[in-house]
Amino acid sequence: MFRRREPVPFAFVAEADRFRSNVTPPPRERLGKAQLAARSLVGLTVVAGLAGSLLFGIPALQPNKAPEKSQQSTAAEGR
């Protein structure tokens, strides 16, 4: 950014673009064993659900491969 040449009544406003805080955030808490196990279990459940839906969904979307002749012959035999 360009610097202003005229005086500014509040110097901290002019210098705000260069301000860096010296306050560091607190360190993150480590996950406990129970929380880690719970998150892993939820993740595995989601993955298993997706895999199961693929296993059951893909065959259901396939067209029937039954030959039409056998259906016609059984209908003709019924007459």
Backbone as JSON Lines, residues from 0, in Angstrom:
{"i":0,"aa":"M","n":[0.83,-1.18,0.0],"ca":[0.0,0.0,0.0],"c":[0.88,1.25,0.0]}
{"i":1,"aa":"F","n":[0.32,2.32,-0.52],"ca":[1.08,3.56,-0.53],"c":[0.99,4.24,0.83]}
{"i":2,"aa":"R","n":[1.96,5.03,1.14],"ca":[1.98,5.75,2.41],"c":[1.44,7.15,2.2]}
{"i":3,"aa":"R","n":[0.7,7.62,3.16],"ca":[0.15,8.98,3.07],"c":[1.22,9.98,3.47]}
{"i":4,"aa":"R","n":[1.3,11.07,2.73],"ca":[2.33,12.06,3.03],"c":[1.83,13.12,3.99]}
{"i":5,"aa":"E","n":[0.53,13.37,4.02],"ca":[0.02,14.38,4.94],"c":[-0.08,13.78,6.34]}
{"i":6,"aa":"P","n":[0.02,14.6,7.34],"ca":[-0.05,14.08,8.71],"c":[-1.45,13.54,9.03]}
{"i":7,"aa":"V","n":[-1.47,12.48,9.79],"ca":[-2.71,11.84,10.2],"c":[-2.86,12.08,11.69]}
{"i":8,"aa":"P","n":[-4.04,12.5,12.14],"ca":[-4.19,12.8,13.56],"c":[-3.99,11.57,14.46]}
{"i":9,"aa":"F","n":[-4.34,10.41,13.97],"ca":[-4.15,9.21,14.77],"c":[-3.11,8.34,14.06]}
{"i":10,"aa":"A","n":[-1.93,8.3,14.59],"ca":[-0.83,7.59,13.95],"c":[-1.09,6.09,13.89]}
{"i":11,"aa":"F","n":[-1.76,5.54,14.89],"ca":[-1.97,4.09,14.89],"c":[-2.89,3.66,13.75]}
{"i":12,"aa":"V","n":[-3.76,4.55,13.26],"ca":[-4.61,4.21,12.12],"c":[-3.76,4.1,10.87]}
{"i":13,"aa":"A","n":[-2.81,4.97,10.71],"ca":[-1.94,4.94,9.54],"c":[-1.03,3.72,9.55]}
{"i":14,"aa":"E","n":[-0.67,3.27,10.73],"ca":[0.26,2.15,10.85],"c":[-0.48,0.81,11.0]}
{"i":15,"aa":"A","n":[-1.79,0.79,10.9],"ca":[-2.57,-0.42,11.17],"c":[-2.26,-1.54,10.19]}
{"i":16,"aa":"D","n":[-1.88,-1.2,8.96],"ca":[-1.61,-2.26,7.99],"c":[-0.34,-3.03,8.33]}
{"i":17,"aa":"R","n":[0.51,-2.48,9.16],"ca":[1.75,-3.17,9.52],"c":[1.7,-3.78,10.92]}
{"i":18,"aa":"F","n":[0.57,-3.71,11.59],"ca":[0.48,-4.17,12.97],"c":[0.49,-5.7,13.03]}
{"i":19,"aa":"R","n":[1.31,-6.24,13.91],"ca":[1.35,-7.67,14.16],"c":[1.18,-7.88,15.65]}
{"i":20,"aa":"S","n":[0.31,-8.81,15.99],"ca":[0.04,-9.06,17.39],"c":[1.17,-9.88,18.01]}
{"i":21,"aa":"N","n":[1.46,-9.61,19.27],"ca":[2.46,-10.39,19.97],"c":[1.8,-11.41,20.91]}
{"i":22,"aa":"V","n":[0.48,-11.56,20.8],"ca":[-0.24,-12.51,21.63],"c":[-0.4,-13.8,20.85]}
{"i":23,"aa":"T","n":[0.08,-14.89,21.4],"ca":[-0.04,-16.18,20.73],"c":[-1.25,-16.92,21.27]}
{"i":24,"aa":"P","n":[-1.97,-17.6,20.4],"ca":[-3.14,-18.37,20.87],"c":[-2.68,-19.55,21.71]}
{"i":25,"aa":"P","n":[-3.53,-20.02,22.58],"ca":[-3.14,-21.17,23.39],"c":[-2.98,-22.42,22.54]}
{"i":26,"aa":"P","n":[-2.14,-23.34,22.96],"ca":[-1.96,-24.56,22.15],"c":[-3.22,-25.41,22.14]}
{"i":27,"aa":"R","n":[-3.41,-26.15,21.07],"ca":[-4.58,-27.01,20.94],"c":[-4.5,-28.16,21.95]}
{"i":28,"aa":"E","n":[-5.67,-28.52,22.45],"ca":[-5.72,-29.65,23.36],"c":[-5.59,-30.94,22.56]}
{"i":29,"aa":"R","n":[-4.87,-31.9,23.15],"ca":[-4.74,-33.2,22.49],"c":[-6.0,-34.02,22.71]}
{"i":30,"aa":"L","n":[-6.36,-34.8,21.72],"ca":[-7.55,-35.63,21.83],"c":[-7.27,-36.79,22.78]}
{"i":31,"aa":"G","n":[-8.25,-37.09,23.6],"ca":[-8.14,-38.23,24.48],"c":[-8.37,-39.52,23.72]}
{"i":32,"aa":"K","n":[-8.09,-40.64,24.38],"ca":[-8.28,-41.93,23.72],"c":[-9.75,-42.17,23.38]}
{"i":33,"aa":"A","n":[-10.65,-41.75,24.26],"ca":[-12.08,-41.96,24.01],"c":[-12.54,-41.13,22.81]}
{"i":34,"aa":"Q","n":[-12.09,-39.88,22.73],"ca":[-12.48,-39.04,21.6],"c":[-11.91,-39.57,20.29]}
{"i":35,"aa":"L","n":[-10.66,-40.03,20.34],"ca":[-10.04,-40.58,19.14],"c":[-10.76,-41.84,18.69]}
{"i":36,"aa":"A","n":[-11.13,-42.69,19.63],"ca":[-11.85,-43.92,19.28],"c":[-13.24,-43.59,18.73]}
{"i":37,"aa":"A","n":[-13.91,-42.6,19.31],"ca":[-15.24,-42.22,18.83],"c":[-15.18,-41.66,17.42]}
{"i":38,"aa":"R","n":[-14.21,-40.82,17.14],"ca":[-14.08,-40.26,15.79],"c":[-13.75,-41.34,14.78]}
{"i":39,"aa":"S","n":[-12.9,-42.28,15.17],"ca":[-12.56,-43.38,14.27],"c":[-13.77,-44.25,14.0]}
{"i":40,"aa":"L","n":[-14.56,-44.52,15.04],"ca":[-15.76,-45.34,14.88],"c":[-16.77,-44.66,13.96]}
{"i":41,"aa":"V","n":[-16.94,-43.37,14.12],"ca":[-17.87,-42.64,13.24],"c":[-17.36,-42.68,11.8]}
{"i":42,"aa":"G","n":[-16.08,-42.48,11.61],"ca":[-15.51,-42.53,10.26],"c":[-15.67,-43.89,9.62]}
{"i":43,"aa":"L","n":[-15.41,-44.95,10.39],"ca":[-15.57,-46.3,9.86],"c":[-17.03,-46.6,9.53]}
{"i":44,"aa":"T","n":[-17.94,-46.09,10.34],"ca":[-19.37,-46.3,10.08],"c":[-19.79,-45.63,8.79]}
{"i":45,"aa":"V","n":[-19.3,-44.44,8.55],"ca":[-19.64,-43.72,7.32],"c":[-19.07,-44.45,6.11]}
{"i":46,"aa":"V","n":[-17.83,-44.89,6.2],"ca":[-17.2,-45.61,5.08],"c":[-17.92,-46.93,4.83]}
{"i":47,"aa":"A","n":[-18.28,-47.65,5.9],"ca":[-18.99,-48.91,5.73],"c":[-20.37,-48.69,5.12]}
{"i":48,"aa":"G","n":[-21.04,-47.61,5.48],"ca":[-22.33,-47.29,4.89],"c":[-22.22,-47.01,3.4]}
{"i":49,"aa":"L","n":[-21.21,-46.26,3.02],"ca":[-21.02,-45.98,1.6],"c":[-20.67,-47.25,0.82]}
{"i":50,"aa":"A","n":[-19.81,-48.09,1.4],"ca":[-19.45,-49.33,0.72],"c":[-20.67,-50.25,0.61]}
{"i":51,"aa":"G","n":[-21.47,-50.33,1.65],"ca":[-22.68,-51.16,1.61],"c":[-23.68,-50.67,0.59]}
{"i":52,"aa":"S","n":[-23.83,-49.36,0.5],"ca":[-24.77,-48.82,-0.49],"c":[-24.29,-49.11,-1.91]}
{"i":53,"aa":"L","n":[-22.99,-49.12,-2.11],"ca":[-22.47,-49.49,-3.43],"c":[-22.7,-50.97,-3.71]}
{"i":54,"aa":"L","n":[-22.46,-51.81,-2.7],"ca":[-22.63,-53.24,-2.91],"c":[-24.07,-53.6,-3.24]}
{"i":55,"aa":"F","n":[-25.02,-52.97,-2.56],"ca":[-26.42,-53.28,-2.8],"c":[-27.03,-52.44,-3.92]}
{"i":56,"aa":"G","n":[-26.49,-51.28,-4.17],"ca":[-27.08,-50.38,-5.16],"c":[-26.69,-50.68,-6.57]}
{"i":57,"aa":"I","n":[-25.46,-51.07,-6.81],"ca":[-25.01,-51.31,-8.19],"c":[-25.77,-52.48,-8.83]}
{"i":58,"aa":"P","n":[-25.92,-53.63,-8.16],"ca":[-26.7,-54.7,-8.81],"c":[-28.16,-54.32,-9.02]}
{"i":59,"aa":"A","n":[-28.72,-53.51,-8.15],"ca":[-30.12,-53.12,-8.3],"c":[-30.31,-52.2,-9.5]}
{"i":60,"aa":"L","n":[-29.28,-51.5,-9.92],"ca":[-29.39,-50.6,-11.06],"c":[-29.16,-51.3,-12.4]}
{"i":61,"aa":"Q","n":[-28.65,-52.52,-12.35],"ca":[-28.4,-53.26,-13.59],"c":[-29.73,-53.7,-14.18]}
{"i":62,"aa":"P","n":[-29.86,-53.65,-15.51],"ca":[-31.11,-54.13,-16.14],"c":[-31.22,-55.65,-15.98]}
{"i":63,"aa":"N","n":[-32.47,-56.13,-15.95],"ca":[-32.7,-57.57,-15.85],"c":[-32.16,-58.26,-17.09]}
{"i":64,"aa":"K","n":[-31.5,-59.39,-16.9],"ca":[-30.92,-60.12,-18.03],"c":[-31.7,-61.39,-18.33]}
{"i":65,"aa":"A","n":[-32.95,-61.44,-17.91],"ca":[-33.77,-62.62,-18.19],"c":[-34.13,-62.64,-19.67]}
{"i":66,"aa":"P","n":[-33.97,-63.75,-20.31],"ca":[-34.32,-63.81,-21.75],"c":[-35.83,-63.69,-21.94]}
{"i":67,"aa":"E","n":[-36.21,-62.96,-22.97],"ca":[-37.63,-62.72,-23.23],"c":[-38.31,-63.97,-23.81]}
{"i":68,"aa":"K","n":[-37.57,-64.83,-24.47],"ca":[-38.16,-66.01,-25.09],"c":[-38.75,-66.94,-24.04]}
{"i":69,"aa":"S","n":[-38.09,-67.08,-22.92],"ca":[-38.61,-67.98,-21.9],"c":[-39.92,-67.44,-21.32]}
{"i":70,"aa":"Q","n":[-40.02,-66.12,-21.23],"ca":[-41.26,-65.56,-20.73],"c":[-42.39,-65.76,-21.74]}
{"i":71,"aa":"Q","n":[-42.09,-65.65,-23.02],"ca":[-43.11,-65.84,-24.04],"c":[-43.52,-67.31,-24.14]}
{"i":72,"aa":"S","n":[-42.55,-68.2,-23.99],"ca":[-42.89,-69.61,-24.09],"c":[-43.75,-70.06,-22.92]}
{"i":73,"aa":"T","n":[-43.5,-69.53,-21.74],"ca":[-44.35,-69.9,-20.6],"c":[-45.75,-69.33,-20.78]}
{"i":74,"aa":"A","n":[-45.86,-68.15,-21.37],"ca":[-47.18,-67.56,-21.6],"c":[-47.93,-68.36,-22.67]}
{"i":75,"aa":"A","n":[-47.2,-68.87,-23.67],"ca":[-47.83,-69.64,-24.73],"c":[-48.28,-71.0,-24.21]}
{"i":76,"aa":"E","n":[-47.54,-71.56,-23.27],"ca":[-47.89,-72.86,-22.72],"c":[-49.14,-72.77,-21.86]}
{"i":77,"aa":"G","n":[-49.43,-71.63,-21.3],"ca":[-50.57,-71.46,-20.43],"c":[-51.88,-71.45,-21.18]}
{"i":78,"aa":"R","n":[-51.89,-71.31,-22.49],"ca":[-53.12,-71.22,-23.27],"c":[-53.79,-72.53,-23.41]}
